Amino acid sequence: MYAHSAESSRELAVKATLELCEGKAASLGCELVTTLRGNECWALAERAGYHSDWRAAAEADLGEAKKLATAECERKYEGCTVALTFCAHGSVLDAAEP
């Protein structure tokens, strides 16, 4: 997962992020998952042991993003936990241990 937050526009941030991904992981395929603005935070919850079984959510509050991502994941799968979070302002970044 790749991100850019210091760009002057959304378009430049998306372009820079996709270029970074294609330079590092093109063989895996690069896809835009979300864009955040201002103080938005994002959380990804995944099913334990199945990294391809996940759901994500964005909210103004990180706690709410975590709750919503977990609830969405649990609707589809069982045993979901938050694996990754970040906020647009860059002050919160958390990734679960592999």
Legacy VTK file of the C-alpha trace (Angstrom):
# vtk DataFile Version 3.0
C-alpha trace
ASCII
DATASET POLYDATA
POINTS 98 float
0.000 0.000 0.000
1.376 3.374 -1.026
0.328 6.978 -0.343
1.360 10.564 -1.001
0.244 13.421 1.205
2.540 16.341 0.393
1.248 17.024 -3.105
-0.481 20.290 -3.993
-3.595 18.631 -5.460
-5.539 15.394 -5.334
-4.653 14.686 -8.963
-0.911 15.043 -8.294
-1.149 12.870 -5.178
-2.975 10.117 -7.093
-0.472 10.300 -9.965
2.527 10.171 -7.611
1.042 7.290 -5.611
0.306 5.195 -8.698
3.782 5.899 -10.101
5.335 4.813 -6.797
3.299 1.603 -6.775
4.068 0.819 -10.409
7.764 1.346 -9.742
7.784 -1.000 -6.758
4.995 -3.526 -7.302
3.706 -3.322 -10.884
3.639 -7.092 -11.245
1.081 -7.283 -8.420
-1.194 -4.687 -10.005
-1.788 -1.180 -8.699
-5.222 0.139 -7.836
-6.477 3.321 -6.183
-8.387 2.293 -3.062
-9.252 5.649 -1.507
-8.436 9.323 -1.280
-8.660 11.323 1.923
-9.025 15.042 2.537
-8.412 17.359 5.445
-8.671 15.485 8.710
-10.199 12.251 7.388
-8.873 8.950 8.697
-9.006 5.525 7.099
-8.999 2.030 8.568
-8.710 -1.406 6.990
-10.015 -4.474 8.823
-9.186 -7.956 7.567
-10.093 -11.526 8.360
-7.354 -13.193 10.378
-5.078 -15.223 8.129
-6.720 -14.015 4.904
-5.172 -10.738 3.755
-7.382 -10.610 0.663
-10.573 -10.652 2.803
-10.912 -7.047 3.946
-13.127 -4.007 4.139
-12.189 -0.384 4.761
-13.840 2.827 5.884
-13.041 6.539 6.066
-14.386 8.874 8.737
-13.451 12.179 10.354
-12.575 10.294 13.558
-10.061 7.413 13.549
-12.030 5.468 16.157
-15.161 5.675 14.023
-13.241 4.583 10.913
-11.957 1.530 12.829
-15.450 0.638 14.077
-17.021 0.983 10.633
-14.270 -0.967 8.846
-14.549 -3.784 11.388
-18.352 -3.850 11.153
-18.250 -3.922 7.338
-15.663 -6.710 7.396
-17.682 -8.716 9.932
-20.766 -8.462 7.685
-18.863 -10.348 4.990
-16.349 -12.418 6.993
-15.802 -13.590 10.570
-12.893 -12.823 12.853
-11.970 -9.386 11.500
-9.476 -7.071 13.139
-8.052 -3.681 12.175
-4.795 -4.206 10.293
-3.942 -0.713 9.016
-4.920 2.874 9.732
-3.847 6.301 8.596
-5.090 9.867 8.601
-4.810 12.448 5.828
-3.017 14.916 8.101
-0.277 12.317 8.622
-0.281 12.318 12.414
-1.690 8.797 12.768
-0.228 5.805 10.981
-0.507 2.312 12.333
0.136 -1.041 10.712
-0.321 -4.400 12.380
2.722 -6.587 12.757
3.060 -9.197 9.972
LINES 1 99
98 0 1 2 3 4 5 6 7 8 9 10 11 12 13 14 15 16 17 18 19 20 21 22 23 24 25 26 27 28 29 30 31 32 33 34 35 36 37 38 39 40 41 42 43 44 45 46 47 48 49 50 51 52 53 54 55 56 57 58 59 60 61 62 63 64 65 66 67 68 69 70 71 72 73 74 75 76 77 78 79 80 81 82 83 84 85 86 87 88 89 90 91 92 93 94 95 96 97
